[in-house]
Amino acid sequence: MKMNLNLFDRILRFILGFFLTIWLIAGGPGWSSLGLYLMMTAGWGFCPVYSLLKIRTLKIPSENRET
């Protein structure tokens, strides 16, 4: 599977997603379910929204780039 998230982005997403999910469980607003999405994309290393917007935080080494 293609990846488009670098390590820092994945760690940040996981931490933010964890706290949003805890807030959801504790009775927070419905939009805090976004934390589940953030944790899943952190685990996969792939964000579909980034893919649609053609954003990549993961840098590809020059010898592995497709031309």
PDB file of N, CA, C, O and CB in Angstrom:
ATOM      1  N   MET A   1       0.836  -1.177   0.000  1.00  0.00           N
ATOM      2  CA  MET A   1       0.000   0.000   0.000  1.00  0.00           C
ATOM      3  C   MET A   1       0.883   1.242   0.000  1.00  0.00           C
ATOM      4  O   MET A   1       1.929   1.277   0.647  1.00  0.00           O
ATOM      5  CB  MET A   1      -0.952  -0.003   1.211  1.00  0.00           C
ATOM      6  N   LYS A   2       0.449   2.245  -0.725  1.00  0.00           N
ATOM      7  CA  LYS A   2       1.188   3.497  -0.759  1.00  0.00           C
ATOM      8  C   LYS A   2       1.004   4.231   0.562  1.00  0.00           C
ATOM      9  O   LYS A   2      -0.060   4.177   1.179  1.00  0.00           O
ATOM     10  CB  LYS A   2       0.728   4.377  -1.942  1.00  0.00           C
ATOM     11  N   MET A   3       2.057   4.913   0.979  1.00  0.00           N
ATOM     12  CA  MET A   3       1.999   5.707   2.200  1.00  0.00           C
ATOM     13  C   MET A   3       2.182   7.173   1.827  1.00  0.00           C
ATOM     14  O   MET A   3       2.907   7.490   0.884  1.00  0.00           O
ATOM     15  CB  MET A   3       3.082   5.248   3.229  1.00  0.00           C
ATOM     16  N   ASN A   4       1.527   8.066   2.565  1.00  0.00           N
ATOM     17  CA  ASN A   4       1.708   9.484   2.301  1.00  0.00           C
ATOM     18  C   ASN A   4       1.885  10.301   3.582  1.00  0.00           C
ATOM     19  O   ASN A   4       1.811  11.529   3.546  1.00  0.00           O
ATOM     20  CB  ASN A   4       0.530  10.010   1.519  1.00  0.00           C
ATOM     21  N   LEU A   5       2.117   9.633   4.709  1.00  0.00           N
ATOM     22  CA  LEU A   5       2.326  10.321   5.980  1.00  0.00           C
ATOM     23  C   LEU A   5       3.711  10.013   6.530  1.00  0.00           C
ATOM     24  O   LEU A   5       4.108   8.851   6.608  1.00  0.00           O
ATOM     25  CB  LEU A   5       1.247   9.919   6.998  1.00  0.00           C
ATOM     26  N   ASN A   6       4.447  11.052   6.910  1.00  0.00           N
ATOM     27  CA  ASN A   6       5.748  10.794   7.513  1.00  0.00           C
ATOM     28  C   ASN A   6       5.581  10.463   8.995  1.00  0.00           C
ATOM     29  O   ASN A   6       4.473  10.533   9.528  1.00  0.00           O
ATOM     30  CB  ASN A   6       6.684  12.009   7.330  1.00  0.00           C
ATOM     31  N   LEU A   7       6.674  10.104   9.657  1.00  0.00           N
ATOM     32  CA  LEU A   7       6.615   9.635  11.033  1.00  0.00           C
ATOM     33  C   LEU A   7       6.072  10.698  11.982  1.00  0.00           C
ATOM     34  O   LEU A   7       5.243  10.386  12.837  1.00  0.00           O
ATOM     35  CB  LEU A   7       7.987   9.196  11.488  1.00  0.00           C
ATOM     36  N   PHE A   8       6.518  11.941  11.852  1.00  0.00           N
ATOM     37  CA  PHE A   8       6.041  13.007  12.736  1.00  0.00           C
ATOM     38  C   PHE A   8       4.539  13.211  12.584  1.00  0.00           C
ATOM     39  O   PHE A   8       3.832  13.381  13.577  1.00  0.00           O
ATOM     40  CB  PHE A   8       6.783  14.319  12.445  1.00  0.00           C
ATOM     41  N   ASP A   9       4.052  13.195  11.361  1.00  0.00           N
ATOM     42  CA  ASP A   9       2.617  13.351  11.096  1.00  0.00           C
ATOM     43  C   ASP A   9       1.830  12.197  11.710  1.00  0.00           C
ATOM     44  O   ASP A   9       0.750  12.405  12.263  1.00  0.00           O
ATOM     45  CB  ASP A   9       2.351  13.427   9.577  1.00  0.00           C
ATOM     46  N   ARG A  10       2.364  10.993  11.615  1.00  0.00           N
ATOM     47  CA  ARG A  10       1.687   9.820  12.168  1.00  0.00           C
ATOM     48  C   ARG A  10       1.623   9.879  13.690  1.00  0.00           C
ATOM     49  O   ARG A  10       0.591   9.559  14.279  1.00  0.00           O
ATOM     50  CB  ARG A  10       2.397   8.542  11.726  1.00  0.00           C
ATOM     51  N   ILE A  11       2.717  10.287  14.330  1.00  0.00           N
ATOM     52  CA  ILE A  11       2.748  10.394  15.791  1.00  0.00           C
ATOM     53  C   ILE A  11       1.777  11.462  16.266  1.00  0.00           C
ATOM     54  O   ILE A  11       1.031  11.245  17.221  1.00  0.00           O
ATOM     55  CB  ILE A  11       4.170  10.712  16.284  1.00  0.00           C
ATOM     56  N   LEU A  12       1.781  12.616  15.604  1.00  0.00           N
ATOM     57  CA  LEU A  12       0.876  13.706  15.966  1.00  0.00           C
ATOM     58  C   LEU A  12      -0.587  13.288  15.808  1.00  0.00           C
ATOM     59  O   LEU A  12      -1.417  13.588  16.667  1.00  0.00           O
ATOM     60  CB  LEU A  12       1.165  14.942  15.107  1.00  0.00           C
ATOM     61  N   ARG A  13      -0.899  12.599  14.715  1.00  0.00           N
ATOM     62  CA  ARG A  13      -2.261  12.117  14.483  1.00  0.00           C
ATOM     63  C   ARG A  13      -2.681  11.113  15.551  1.00  0.00           C
ATOM     64  O   ARG A  13      -3.818  11.142  16.021  1.00  0.00           O
ATOM     65  CB  ARG A  13      -2.372  11.481  13.095  1.00  0.00           C
ATOM     66  N   PHE A  14      -1.768  10.227  15.933  1.00  0.00           N
ATOM     67  CA  PHE A  14      -2.111   9.220  16.930  1.00  0.00           C
ATOM     68  C   PHE A  14      -2.404   9.867  18.284  1.00  0.00           C
ATOM     69  O   PHE A  14      -3.395   9.531  18.932  1.00  0.00           O
ATOM     70  CB  PHE A  14      -0.977   8.196  17.066  1.00  0.00           C
ATOM     71  N   ILE A  15      -1.549  10.789  18.710  1.00  0.00           N
ATOM     72  CA  ILE A  15      -1.741  11.444  20.009  1.00  0.00           C
ATOM     73  C   ILE A  15      -3.044  12.239  20.021  1.00  0.00           C
ATOM     74  O   ILE A  15      -3.836  12.118  20.955  1.00  0.00           O
ATOM     75  CB  ILE A  15      -0.548  12.372  20.332  1.00  0.00           C
ATOM     76  N   LEU A  16      -3.269  13.049  18.989  1.00  0.00           N
ATOM     77  CA  LEU A  16      -4.497  13.834  18.916  1.00  0.00           C
ATOM     78  C   LEU A  16      -5.724  12.914  18.823  1.00  0.00           C
ATOM     79  O   LEU A  16      -6.741  13.160  19.471  1.00  0.00           O
ATOM     80  CB  LEU A  16      -4.450  14.792  17.704  1.00  0.00           C
ATOM     81  N   GLY A  17      -5.618  11.870  18.024  1.00  0.00           N
ATOM     82  CA  GLY A  17      -6.721  10.916  17.882  1.00  0.00           C
ATOM     83  C   GLY A  17      -7.029  10.187  19.178  1.00  0.00           C
ATOM     84  O   GLY A  17      -8.191   9.930  19.492  1.00  0.00           O
ATOM     85  N   PHE A  18      -5.995   9.856  19.924  1.00  0.00           N
ATOM     86  CA  PHE A  18      -6.182   9.179  21.206  1.00  0.00           C
ATOM     87  C   PHE A  18      -6.983  10.060  22.163  1.00  0.00           C
ATOM     88  O   PHE A  18      -7.950   9.607  22.775  1.00  0.00           O
ATOM     89  CB  PHE A  18      -4.818   8.812  21.828  1.00  0.00           C
ATOM     90  N   PHE A  19      -6.571  11.323  22.287  1.00  0.00           N
ATOM     91  CA  PHE A  19      -7.268  12.210  23.216  1.00  0.00           C
ATOM     92  C   PHE A  19      -8.687  12.535  22.756  1.00  0.00           C
ATOM     93  O   PHE A  19      -9.588  12.660  23.586  1.00  0.00           O
ATOM     94  CB  PHE A  19      -6.484  13.493  23.390  1.00  0.00           C
ATOM     95  N   LEU A  20      -8.897  12.671  21.452  1.00  0.00           N
ATOM     96  CA  LEU A  20     -10.254  12.898  20.952  1.00  0.00           C
ATOM     97  C   LEU A  20     -11.150  11.688  21.200  1.00  0.00           C
ATOM     98  O   LEU A  20     -12.330  11.843  21.514  1.00  0.00           O
ATOM     99  CB  LEU A  20     -10.220  13.223  19.461  1.00  0.00           C
ATOM    100  N   THR A  21     -10.597  10.488  21.061  1.00  0.00           N
ATOM    101  CA  THR A  21     -11.372   9.276  21.296  1.00  0.00           C
ATOM    102  C   THR A  21     -11.726   9.137  22.775  1.00  0.00           C
ATOM    103  O   THR A  21     -12.847   8.757  23.114  1.00  0.00           O
ATOM    104  CB  THR A  21     -10.595   8.043  20.816  1.00  0.00           C
ATOM    105  N   ILE A  22     -10.780   9.441  23.647  1.00  0.00           N
ATOM    106  CA  ILE A  22     -11.058   9.419  25.086  1.00  0.00           C
ATOM    107  C   ILE A  22     -12.161  10.421  25.419  1.00  0.00           C
ATOM    108  O   ILE A  22     -13.052  10.131  26.218  1.00  0.00           O
ATOM    109  CB  ILE A  22      -9.776   9.735  25.901  1.00  0.00           C
ATOM    110  N   TRP A  23     -12.096  11.599  24.801  1.00  0.00           N
ATOM    111  CA  TRP A  23     -13.119  12.626  25.029  1.00  0.00           C
ATOM    112  C   TRP A  23     -14.482  12.134  24.548  1.00  0.00           C
ATOM    113  O   TRP A  23     -15.498  12.384  25.196  1.00  0.00           O
ATOM    114  CB  TRP A  23     -12.741  13.942  24.309  1.00  0.00           C
ATOM    115  N   LEU A  24     -14.504  11.432  23.408  1.00  0.00           N
ATOM    116  CA  LEU A  24     -15.751  10.875  22.895  1.00  0.00           C
ATOM    117  C   LEU A  24     -16.339   9.858  23.876  1.00  0.00           C
ATOM    118  O   LEU A  24     -17.539   9.876  24.149  1.00  0.00           O
ATOM    119  CB  LEU A  24     -15.520  10.220  21.526  1.00  0.00           C
ATOM    120  N   ILE A  25     -15.496   8.980  24.398  1.00  0.00           N
ATOM    121  CA  ILE A  25     -15.951   7.961  25.346  1.00  0.00           C
ATOM    122  C   ILE A  25     -16.470   8.609  26.624  1.00  0.00           C
ATOM    123  O   ILE A  25     -17.420   8.120  27.235  1.00  0.00           O
ATOM    124  CB  ILE A  25     -14.812   6.981  25.673  1.00  0.00           C
ATOM    125  N   ALA A  26     -15.838   9.716  27.027  1.00  0.00           N
ATOM    126  CA  ALA A  26     -16.241  10.409  28.257  1.00  0.00           C
ATOM    127  C   ALA A  26     -17.504  11.244  28.072  1.00  0.00           C
ATOM    128  O   ALA A  26     -17.975  11.862  29.027  1.00  0.00           O
ATOM    129  CB  ALA A  26     -15.114  11.300  28.742  1.00  0.00           C
ATOM    130  N   GLY A  27     -18.061  11.274  26.862  1.00  0.00           N
ATOM    131  CA  GLY A  27     -19.303  11.996  26.636  1.00  0.00           C
ATOM    132  C   GLY A  27     -19.128  13.301  25.887  1.00  0.00           C
ATOM    133  O   GLY A  27     -19.971  14.193  25.980  1.00  0.00           O
ATOM    134  N   GLY A  28     -18.040  13.418  25.147  1.00  0.00           N
ATOM    135  CA  GLY A  28     -17.793  14.631  24.374  1.00  0.00           C
ATOM    136  C   GLY A  28     -18.709  14.731  23.169  1.00  0.00           C
ATOM    137  O   GLY A  28     -19.566  13.872  22.961  1.00  0.00           O
ATOM    138  N   PRO A  29     -18.531  15.770  22.382  1.00  0.00           N
ATOM    139  CA  PRO A  29     -19.383  15.978  21.212  1.00  0.00           C
ATOM    140  C   PRO A  29     -19.138  14.915  20.133  1.00  0.00           C
ATOM    141  O   PRO A  29     -18.111  14.235  20.134  1.00  0.00           O
ATOM    142  CB  PRO A  29     -19.144  17.373  20.633  1.00  0.00           C
ATOM    143  N   GLY A  30     -20.083  14.790  19.235  1.00  0.00           N
ATOM    144  CA  GLY A  30     -20.000  13.779  18.187  1.00  0.00           C
ATOM    145  C   GLY A  30     -18.827  13.955  17.243  1.00  0.00           C
ATOM    146  O   GLY A  30     -18.302  12.975  16.713  1.00  0.00           O
ATOM    147  N   TRP A  31     -18.406  15.204  17.026  1.00  0.00           N
ATOM    148  CA  TRP A  31     -17.290  15.419  16.100  1.00  0.00           C
ATOM    149  C   TRP A  31     -15.972  14.886  16.643  1.00  0.00           C
ATOM    150  O   TRP A  31     -15.000  14.768  15.896  1.00  0.00           O
ATOM    151  CB  TRP A  31     -17.150  16.894  15.794  1.00  0.00           C
ATOM    152  N   SER A  32     -15.925  14.562  17.938  1.00  0.00           N
ATOM    153  CA  SER A  32     -14.683  14.007  18.482  1.00  0.00           C
ATOM    154  C   SER A  32     -14.458  12.567  18.009  1.00  0.00           C
ATOM    155  O   SER A  32     -13.409  11.981  18.282  1.00  0.00           O
ATOM    156  CB  SER A  32     -14.710  14.056  20.016  1.00  0.00           C
ATOM    157  N   SER A  33     -15.439  11.996  17.301  1.00  0.00           N
ATOM    158  CA  SER A  33     -15.217  10.682  16.684  1.00  0.00           C
ATOM    159  C   SER A  33     -14.190  10.775  15.564  1.00  0.00           C
ATOM    160  O   SER A  33     -13.728   9.753  15.058  1.00  0.00           O
ATOM    161  CB  SER A  33     -16.537  10.108  16.140  1.00  0.00           C
ATOM    162  N   LEU A  34     -13.834  11.985  15.178  1.00  0.00           N
ATOM    163  CA  LEU A  34     -12.736  12.202  14.230  1.00  0.00           C
ATOM    164  C   LEU A  34     -11.440  11.575  14.751  1.00  0.00           C
ATOM    165  O   LEU A  34     -10.548  11.240  13.972  1.00  0.00           O
ATOM    166  CB  LEU A  34     -12.534  13.713  13.973  1.00  0.00           C
ATOM    167  N   GLY A  35     -11.344  11.424  16.060  1.00  0.00           N
ATOM    168  CA  GLY A  35     -10.170  10.791  16.664  1.00  0.00           C
ATOM    169  C   GLY A  35      -9.958   9.370  16.179  1.00  0.00           C
ATOM    170  O   GLY A  35      -8.817   8.932  16.031  1.00  0.00           O
ATOM    171  N   LEU A  36     -11.038   8.645  15.929  1.00  0.00           N
ATOM    172  CA  LEU A  36     -10.915   7.283  15.408  1.00  0.00           C
ATOM    173  C   LEU A  36     -10.296   7.294  14.015  1.00  0.00           C
ATOM    174  O   LEU A  36      -9.441   6.466  13.700  1.00  0.00           O
ATOM    175  CB  LEU A  36     -12.289   6.590  15.372  1.00  0.00           C
ATOM    176  N   TYR A  37     -10.732   8.237  13.188  1.00  0.00           N
ATOM    177  CA  TYR A  37     -10.170   8.374  11.842  1.00  0.00           C
ATOM    178  C   TYR A  37      -8.683   8.714  11.923  1.00  0.00           C
ATOM    179  O   TYR A  37      -7.873   8.153  11.185  1.00  0.00           O
ATOM    180  CB  TYR A  37     -10.927   9.460  11.041  1.00  0.00           C
ATOM    181  N   LEU A  38      -8.327   9.631  12.817  1.00  0.00           N
ATOM    182  CA  LEU A  38      -6.928  10.033  12.951  1.00  0.00           C
ATOM    183  C   LEU A  38      -6.055   8.861  13.394  1.00  0.00           C
ATOM    184  O   LEU A  38      -4.944   8.687  12.892  1.00  0.00           O
ATOM    185  CB  LEU A  38      -6.800  11.189  13.947  1.00  0.00           C
ATOM    186  N   MET A  39      -6.553   8.058  14.332  1.00  0.00           N
ATOM    187  CA  MET A  39      -5.759   6.921  14.797  1.00  0.00           C
ATOM    188  C   MET A  39      -5.632   5.850  13.715  1.00  0.00           C
ATOM    189  O   MET A  39      -4.579   5.224  13.588  1.00  0.00           O
ATOM    190  CB  MET A  39      -6.385   6.318  16.056  1.00  0.00           C
ATOM    191  N   MET A  40      -6.687   5.634  12.938  1.00  0.00           N
ATOM    192  CA  MET A  40      -6.600   4.643  11.856  1.00  0.00           C
ATOM    193  C   MET A  40      -5.607   5.084  10.782  1.00  0.00           C
ATOM    194  O   MET A  40      -4.804   4.277  10.315  1.00  0.00           O
ATOM    195  CB  MET A  40      -7.987   4.412  11.226  1.00  0.00           C
ATOM    196  N   THR A  41      -5.655   6.350  10.389  1.00  0.00           N
ATOM    197  CA  THR A  41      -4.725   6.809   9.359  1.00  0.00           C
ATOM    198  C   THR A  41      -3.294   6.829   9.882  1.00  0.00           C
ATOM    199  O   THR A  41      -2.354   6.625   9.113  1.00  0.00           O
ATOM    200  CB  THR A  41      -5.123   8.200   8.865  1.00  0.00           C
ATOM    201  N   ALA A  42      -3.118   7.071  11.174  1.00  0.00           N
ATOM    202  CA  ALA A  42      -1.770   7.014  11.757  1.00  0.00           C
ATOM    203  C   ALA A  42      -1.233   5.593  11.706  1.00  0.00           C
ATOM    204  O   ALA A  42      -0.051   5.387  11.434  1.00  0.00           O
ATOM    205  CB  ALA A  42      -1.779   7.528  13.212  1.00  0.00           C
ATOM    206  N   GLY A  43      -2.081   4.624  11.964  1.00  0.00           N
ATOM    207  CA  GLY A  43      -1.659   3.230  11.920  1.00  0.00           C
ATOM    208  C   GLY A  43      -1.330   2.754  10.512  1.00  0.00           C
ATOM    209  O   GLY A  43      -0.374   2.005  10.311  1.00  0.00           O
ATOM    210  N   TRP A  44      -2.122   3.189   9.541  1.00  0.00           N
ATOM    211  CA  TRP A  44      -1.900   2.774   8.152  1.00  0.00           C
ATOM    212  C   TRP A  44      -0.784   3.560   7.483  1.00  0.00           C
ATOM    213  O   TRP A  44      -0.092   3.037   6.609  1.00  0.00           O
ATOM    214  CB  TRP A  44      -3.174   2.929   7.353  1.00  0.00           C
ATOM    215  N   GLY A  45      -0.605   4.811   7.885  1.00  0.00           N
ATOM    216  CA  GLY A  45       0.375   5.666   7.210  1.00  0.00           C
ATOM    217  C   GLY A  45      -0.166   6.234   5.913  1.00  0.00           C
ATOM    218  O   GLY A  45       0.587   6.770   5.100  1.00  0.00           O
ATOM    219  N   PHE A  46      -1.469   6.117   5.720  1.00  0.00           N
ATOM    220  CA  PHE A  46      -2.096   6.593   4.492  1.00  0.00           C
ATOM    221  C   PHE A  46      -3.344   7.383   4.852  1.00  0.00           C
ATOM    222  O   PHE A  46      -4.185   6.909   5.616  1.00  0.00           O
ATOM    223  CB  PHE A  46      -2.444   5.411   3.543  1.00  0.00           C
ATOM    224  N   CYS A  47      -3.467   8.589   4.303  1.00  0.00           N
ATOM    225  CA  CYS A  47      -4.633   9.424   4.547  1.00  0.00           C
ATOM    226  C   CYS A  47      -5.371   9.637   3.224  1.00  0.00           C
ATOM    227  O   CYS A  47      -4.818  10.241   2.305  1.00  0.00           O
ATOM    228  CB  CYS A  47      -4.222  10.787   5.187  1.00  0.00           C
ATOM    229  N   PRO A  48      -6.613   9.150   3.112  1.00  0.00           N
ATOM    230  CA  PRO A  48      -7.370   9.327   1.874  1.00  0.00           C
ATOM    231  C   PRO A  48      -7.624  10.797   1.522  1.00  0.00           C
ATOM    232  O   PRO A  48      -7.659  11.155   0.344  1.00  0.00           O
ATOM    233  CB  PRO A  48      -8.687   8.604   1.983  1.00  0.00           C
ATOM    234  N   VAL A  49      -7.799  11.636   2.525  1.00  0.00           N
ATOM    235  CA  VAL A  49      -8.027  13.066   2.268  1.00  0.00           C
ATOM    236  C   VAL A  49      -6.777  13.690   1.660  1.00  0.00           C
ATOM    237  O   VAL A  49      -6.871  14.473   0.714  1.00  0.00           O
ATOM    238  CB  VAL A  49      -8.418  13.810   3.576  1.00  0.00           C
ATOM    239  N   TYR A  50      -5.603  13.347   2.197  1.00  0.00           N
ATOM    240  CA  TYR A  50      -4.349  13.827   1.614  1.00  0.00           C
ATOM    241  C   TYR A  50      -4.222  13.347   0.175  1.00  0.00           C
ATOM    242  O   TYR A  50      -3.760  14.088  -0.693  1.00  0.00           O
ATOM    243  CB  TYR A  50      -3.140  13.350   2.447  1.00  0.00           C
ATOM    244  N   SER A  51      -4.631  12.111  -0.075  1.00  0.00           N
ATOM    245  CA  SER A  51      -4.542  11.554  -1.415  1.00  0.00           C
ATOM    246  C   SER A  51      -5.422  12.326  -2.394  1.00  0.00           C
ATOM    247  O   SER A  51      -5.000  12.603  -3.517  1.00  0.00           O
ATOM    248  CB  SER A  51      -4.936  10.083  -1.401  1.00  0.00           C
ATOM    249  N   LEU A  52      -6.640  12.676  -1.981  1.00  0.00           N
ATOM    250  CA  LEU A  52      -7.535  13.448  -2.845  1.00  0.00           C
ATOM    251  C   LEU A  52      -6.985  14.843  -3.134  1.00  0.00           C
ATOM    252  O   LEU A  52      -7.147  15.369  -4.235  1.00  0.00           O
ATOM    253  CB  LEU A  52      -8.912  13.559  -2.205  1.00  0.00           C
ATOM    254  N   LEU A  53      -6.335  15.434  -2.132  1.00  0.00           N
ATOM    255  CA  LEU A  53      -5.781  16.780  -2.291  1.00  0.00           C
ATOM    256  C   LEU A  53      -4.352  16.773  -2.833  1.00  0.00           C
ATOM    257  O   LEU A  53      -3.742  17.828  -3.006  1.00  0.00           O
ATOM    258  CB  LEU A  53      -5.813  17.506  -0.965  1.00  0.00           C
ATOM    259  N   LYS A  54      -3.821  15.569  -3.101  1.00  0.00           N
ATOM    260  CA  LYS A  54      -2.468  15.375  -3.623  1.00  0.00           C
ATOM    261  C   LYS A  54      -1.409  15.981  -2.696  1.00  0.00           C
ATOM    262  O   LYS A  54      -0.482  16.654  -3.146  1.00  0.00           O
ATOM    263  CB  LYS A  54      -2.353  15.992  -5.017  1.00  0.00           C
ATOM    264  N   ILE A  55      -1.567  15.726  -1.390  1.00  0.00           N
ATOM    265  CA  ILE A  55      -0.620  16.168  -0.375  1.00  0.00           C
ATOM    266  C   ILE A  55       0.177  14.964   0.087  1.00  0.00           C
ATOM    267  O   ILE A  55      -0.393  13.897   0.316  1.00  0.00           O
ATOM    268  CB  ILE A  55      -1.344  16.855   0.821  1.00  0.00           C
ATOM    269  N   ARG A  56       1.476  15.115   0.226  1.00  0.00           N
ATOM    270  CA  ARG A  56       2.355  14.070   0.737  1.00  0.00           C
ATOM    271  C   ARG A  56       3.292  14.674   1.759  1.00  0.00           C
ATOM    272  O   ARG A  56       4.013  15.623   1.450  1.00  0.00           O
ATOM    273  CB  ARG A  56       3.152  13.394  -0.407  1.00  0.00           C
ATOM    274  N   THR A  57       3.297  14.145   2.974  1.00  0.00           N
ATOM    275  CA  THR A  57       4.297  14.580   3.941  1.00  0.00           C
ATOM    276  C   THR A  57       5.470  13.607   3.958  1.00  0.00           C
ATOM    277  O   THR A  57       6.534  13.928   4.488  1.00  0.00           O
ATOM    278  CB  THR A  57       3.677  14.703   5.346  1.00  0.00           C
ATOM    279  N   LEU A  58       5.285  12.431   3.387  1.00  0.00           N
ATOM    280  CA  LEU A  58       6.347  11.436   3.305  1.00  0.00           C
ATOM    281  C   LEU A  58       7.161  11.701   2.045  1.00  0.00           C
ATOM    282  O   LEU A  58       6.620  11.728   0.939  1.00  0.00           O
ATOM    283  CB  LEU A  58       5.767   9.988   3.304  1.00  0.00           C
ATOM    284  N   LYS A  59       8.448  11.893   2.219  1.00  0.00           N
ATOM    285  CA  LYS A  59       9.325  12.139   1.079  1.00  0.00           C
ATOM    286  C   LYS A  59       9.803  10.817   0.495  1.00  0.00           C
ATOM    287  O   LYS A  59      10.200   9.914   1.231  1.00  0.00           O
ATOM    288  CB  LYS A  59      10.527  13.014   1.491  1.00  0.00           C
ATOM    289  N   ILE A  60       9.764  10.708  -0.810  1.00  0.00           N
ATOM    290  CA  ILE A  60      10.203   9.504  -1.512  1.00  0.00           C
ATOM    291  C   ILE A  60      11.659   9.703  -1.929  1.00  0.00           C
ATOM    292  O   ILE A  60      11.998  10.728  -2.519  1.00  0.00           O
ATOM    293  CB  ILE A  60       9.292   9.201  -2.758  1.00  0.00           C
ATOM    294  N   PRO A  61      12.531   8.720  -1.623  1.00  0.00           N
ATOM    295  CA  PRO A  61      13.911   8.829  -2.108  1.00  0.00           C
ATOM    296  C   PRO A  61      13.934   8.905  -3.632  1.00  0.00           C
ATOM    297  O   PRO A  61      13.093   8.297  -4.294  1.00  0.00           O
ATOM    298  CB  PRO A  61      14.757   7.631  -1.621  1.00  0.00           C
ATOM    299  N   SER A  62      14.884   9.644  -4.191  1.00  0.00           N
ATOM    300  CA  SER A  62      14.902   9.903  -5.637  1.00  0.00           C
ATOM    301  C   SER A  62      15.037   8.646  -6.467  1.00  0.00           C
ATOM    302  O   SER A  62      14.540   8.621  -7.593  1.00  0.00           O
ATOM    303  CB  SER A  62      16.024  10.836  -5.976  1.00  0.00           C
ATOM    304  N   GLU A  63      15.691   7.585  -5.967  1.00  0.00           N
ATOM    305  CA  GLU A  63      15.833   6.370  -6.761  1.00  0.00           C
ATOM    306  C   GLU A  63      14.557   5.548  -6.817  1.00  0.00           C
ATOM    307  O   GLU A  63      14.450   4.658  -7.660  1.00  0.00           O
ATOM    308  CB  GLU A  63      16.945   5.530  -6.211  1.00  0.00           C
ATOM    309  N   ASN A  64      13.572   5.815  -5.939  1.00  0.00           N
ATOM    310  CA  ASN A  64      12.322   5.048  -5.920  1.00  0.00           C
ATOM    311  C   ASN A  64      11.167   5.793  -6.576  1.00  0.00           C
ATOM    312  O   ASN A  64      10.051   5.273  -6.609  1.00  0.00           O
ATOM    313  CB  ASN A  64      11.950   4.699  -4.496  1.00  0.00           C
ATOM    314  N   ARG A  65      11.393   6.968  -7.087  1.00  0.00           N
ATOM    315  CA  ARG A  65      10.302   7.743  -7.671  1.00  0.00           C
ATOM    316  C   ARG A  65       9.876   7.163  -9.003  1.00  0.00           C
ATOM    317  O   ARG A  65      10.695   6.709  -9.802  1.00  0.00           O
ATOM    318  CB  ARG A  65      10.711   9.198  -7.843  1.00  0.00           C
ATOM    319  N   GLU A  66       8.559   7.193  -9.221  1.00  0.00           N
ATOM    320  CA  GLU A  66       8.026   6.771 -10.507  1.00  0.00           C
ATOM    321  C   GLU A  66       8.054   7.962 -11.454  1.00  0.00           C
ATOM    322  O   GLU A  66       7.763   9.087 -11.045  1.00  0.00           O
ATOM    323  CB  GLU A  66       6.582   6.202 -10.362  1.00  0.00           C
ATOM    324  N   THR A  67       8.391   7.733 -12.681  1.00  0.00           N
ATOM    325  CA  THR A  67       8.436   8.829 -13.640  1.00  0.00           C
ATOM    326  C   THR A  67       7.281   8.768 -14.604  1.00  0.00           C
ATOM    327  O   THR A  67       7.165   9.621 -15.483  1.00  0.00           O
ATOM    328  CB  THR A  67       9.735   8.815 -14.400  1.00  0.00           C
TER     329      THR A  67
END
